[in-house]
Amino acid sequence: MARLSFPDYLEAIARESTRFRQVLTDCDPATQVPSCPDWKAADLLWHLCDVQFYWALVAESRPADPGDPVVPRPDSYAGMLEFFDEQSARLQAALAGADPADAAVTWKADDQSVGFILRRQAHEALIHRLDAELTAGAVTPLDKALAADGVEECLNVMFSGCPPWGTWSPLPHYVRVDLTDTDEQVWTQIGQFSGTDPDGVDHHEDDMHVVPDPGLEPDAVVEGPAGALDAWLWRRGDDSEIKVHGDKGVYDHFRLAVNHPIT
């Protein structure tokens, strides 16, 4: 499926960050975030403050690694709102002034570019905007094109991949994710991940990778509107708009592979 343009990602960062700020401005700082139960509204606000501060710094420092500076959390909610305004503006300015092909430090080994930051931060802002709306009880629809891109990004960036200390063992089974309102598809192959991490902990887990269309019939199909699928994959929405067809065992393997909380 086609990705959005880099100007679209930049516009999405601005739009979703503005909505995030708008929703949280009058929210009680002590309100629990239902999609992230360990957080209150103030914690959600500070999380995106910190994220946008860091990635603004990375974009400004490119291609050098700026390290991981610790930023003091303001004492007041109003102070955090002010800090968010500053860092969100910095992030947008830094990304607007960069070429997406510019080298920049990221956590994705095979994509050390400003383009990765643009896409990742568009979806970071989108999902946390949804967190803010769930907290305030004022949920609005996700942008269809951005959510469709987010389904692929969530599956391919947040859930796929294999660290150097692990091994991905694919199985001959495929799950196709159909976005019913954008007429797009994402193919995934299920398998097993195993390995011993640097701390000596052994891992043996159900896993999946995004793959090109294999030219076969899928073992299972998961279908739904882009916004519902994106929210569901991020565990920010239920499956009321999602339908599953095909082999239940293969689907169950897929569901286990993506059933991890991500913030």
C-alpha positions in Angstrom: 0.0 0.0 0.0 1.1 3.5 -0.8 2.4 5.7 2.0 1.4 9.3 2.6 3.6 12.1 1.3 6.1 13.7 3.8 4.2 17.0 3.7 1.1 15.0 4.7 2.9 13.6 7.7 4.1 17.0 8.7 0.5 18.4 8.4 -0.8 15.5 10.5 1.7 16.2 13.3 0.5 19.8 13.4 -3.2 18.8 13.2 -3.2 15.9 15.7 -0.9 17.8 18.2 -3.3 20.8 18.1 -6.3 18.5 18.8 -4.3 16.7 21.6 -3.6 20.0 23.3 -7.1 21.3 22.8 -8.7 18.2 24.4 -6.3 18.2 27.4 -6.4 21.9 28.1 -9.5 21.8 30.3 -9.1 18.2 31.4 -8.7 17.4 35.1 -5.0 16.5 35.4 -5.9 13.6 37.7 -8.4 11.9 35.2 -7.3 8.4 34.5 -6.4 7.6 30.9 -8.6 4.5 30.1 -6.4 3.3 27.2 -3.2 3.6 29.4 -4.4 2.8 32.9 -1.1 3.6 34.6 -1.4 7.2 33.4 -3.4 10.2 34.5 -4.1 13.1 32.1 -1.1 14.9 33.3 1.1 11.9 32.6 -0.3 11.6 29.1 0.4 15.3 28.5 4.0 15.0 29.8 4.6 11.8 27.7 4.0 13.7 24.4 5.9 16.7 25.7 8.9 14.5 26.3 8.5 12.6 23.0 8.3 15.8 20.9 11.1 17.4 22.8 13.4 14.5 22.1 12.6 14.1 18.4 12.9 17.9 17.8 16.3 17.6 19.3 17.2 14.7 17.1 16.0 16.6 14.0 17.9 19.7 15.0 21.1 17.7 15.8 21.1 15.5 12.6 23.1 13.6 11.8 24.8 13.6 15.2 23.3 11.6 18.1 22.1 14.1 20.8 22.1 11.5 23.5 19.1 11.1 25.8 18.9 14.3 28.0 16.6 14.2 30.9 14.1 17.1 30.9 12.6 18.3 34.2 8.9 17.9 34.3 7.2 21.2 35.1 5.6 21.5 38.5 2.2 22.6 37.2 -0.2 21.4 34.5 -0.2 24.9 33.0 3.6 24.7 32.8 3.3 21.4 31.0 0.8 22.9 28.5 3.2 25.7 27.9 6.2 23.3 27.5 4.1 21.2 25.0 3.4 24.3 22.9 7.1 25.1 22.7 8.3 21.6 21.9 5.6 20.9 19.4 6.5 24.0 17.5 10.2 23.1 17.7 9.5 19.6 16.3 7.4 20.9 13.4 9.9 23.6 12.6 12.9 21.2 12.7 11.1 18.7 10.4 9.8 21.3 8.0 13.4 22.6 7.5 14.8 19.1 6.8 15.0 16.8 3.8 13.2 13.5 4.6 16.3 11.8 3.1 18.6 13.5 5.6 20.4 11.1 8.0 19.1 11.2 11.6 19.4 8.9 14.6 16.3 6.7 15.1 15.6 3.4 17.0 14.9 1.6 13.7 18.2 0.1 12.5 17.3 0.0 8.8 15.8 3.5 8.6 18.1 6.2 10.0 16.3 9.1 8.3 14.2 12.2 8.9 11.5 10.5 6.9 11.2 7.9 9.6 10.7 10.6 12.2 8.1 12.3 10.2 6.0 9.2 9.8 6.5 7.9 13.3 5.6 11.2 14.9 2.5 11.6 12.8 1.2 8.4 14.2 2.5 9.1 17.7 0.5 12.3 17.7 -2.6 10.6 16.2 -2.7 7.8 18.8 -2.1 10.0 21.8 -4.8 12.4 20.4 -7.1 9.4 20.7 -5.8 8.8 24.2 -6.6 12.4 25.1 -10.1 12.1 23.6 -10.8 8.9 25.4 -9.7 10.5 28.7 -12.0 13.5 28.1 -14.9 11.5 26.7 -14.8 13.4 23.4 -13.8 10.9 20.7 -13.8 12.1 17.1 -13.1 10.0 14.0 -9.5 9.3 12.9 -8.5 10.7 9.6 -9.1 7.8 7.2 -5.9 8.2 5.1 -3.7 8.6 8.1 -5.3 5.7 9.9 -4.9 3.5 6.9 -1.2 4.3 6.8 -1.2 3.8 10.6 -2.4 0.2 10.2 0.6 -0.7 8.1 2.9 1.4 10.3 1.7 -0.4 13.4 2.1 -3.8 12.0 5.4 -3.2 10.1 7.2 -0.8 12.5 5.7 -1.4 16.0 5.2 -5.2 15.8 7.4 -6.5 13.0 11.2 -6.7 13.0 13.7 -8.9 14.7 16.6 -7.8 17.1 20.1 -9.1 16.3 20.0 -11.5 19.2 16.8 -13.2 18.0 15.6 -15.4 15.2 12.4 -15.2 13.2 11.0 -18.6 12.0 8.2 -18.0 9.5 5.3 -20.5 9.1 3.5 -21.1 5.8 0.4 -19.2 7.0 -0.8 -15.7 6.0 -3.2 -13.2 7.4 -4.5 -10.4 5.2 -5.7 -7.2 6.8 -8.3 -5.5 4.6 -9.1 -1.8 5.0 -12.7 -1.7 3.8 -13.0 2.1 3.4 -9.8 2.7 1.6 -9.7 -0.5 -0.5 -6.2 -1.4 0.7 -4.6 -4.5 2.1 -1.7 -5.4 4.4 -0.3 -9.0 4.2 1.3 -10.6 7.2 3.0 -13.9 7.7 2.8 -15.6 11.1 5.8 -17.4 12.7 7.8 -17.8 15.9 10.4 -15.5 17.5 13.0 -17.0 19.7 16.3 -15.8 21.2 18.1 -14.8 24.4 18.2 -11.1 25.1 21.3 -9.2 26.4 20.0 -9.6 30.0 20.0 -13.4 29.6 16.2 -13.8 29.3 15.0 -16.5 26.8 12.1 -15.6 24.5 9.8 -17.9 22.6 6.8 -16.0 21.3 4.2 -16.0 18.5 5.2 -13.4 16.0 4.3 -12.0 12.6 5.9 -10.0 9.9 4.5 -7.7 7.2 5.3 -9.3 3.8 4.5 -8.6 0.1 1.5 -10.2 -1.4 2.5 -13.9 -1.7 0.1 -14.6 -4.5 -1.8 -17.1 -2.4 -5.1 -17.3 -0.7 -4.8 -16.0 2.9 -5.5 -18.4 5.7 -7.4 -15.7 7.5 -8.7 -12.2 6.7 -9.2 -9.4 9.2 -11.3 -6.6 7.8 -12.7 -3.3 9.0 -12.5 0.5 8.5 -9.1 2.0 8.7 -9.8 4.0 11.9 -11.3 1.0 13.7 -8.4 -1.2 12.7 -5.8 1.3 13.7 -7.3 1.9 17.1 -7.8 -1.9 17.6 -4.2 -2.7 16.8 -3.1 0.0 19.3 -5.5 -1.4 21.9 -7.4 1.9 21.8 -10.6 0.5 20.5 -12.7 -2.6 20.5 -13.5 -5.0 17.7 -17.1 -4.1 17.1 -16.4 -2.9 13.5 -13.9 -5.7 12.7 -14.7 -9.0 11.1 -12.6 -12.1 10.9 -12.8 -14.9 8.3 -10.9 -18.1 7.7 -8.8 -20.3 9.9 -9.4 -19.5 13.6 -6.1 -21.0 14.7 -4.1 -18.9 12.3 -6.0 -15.8 13.3 -5.4 -16.6 17.0 -1.7 -16.8 16.3 -1.8 -13.4 14.6 -3.8 -11.9 17.5 -1.3 -13.2 20.0 1.5 -11.7 18.0 -0.1 -8.2 18.0 -1.7 -8.3 21.4 0.9 -6.2 23.2 0.3 -2.9 24.9 2.3 -0.1 23.2 2.5 3.5 24.3 
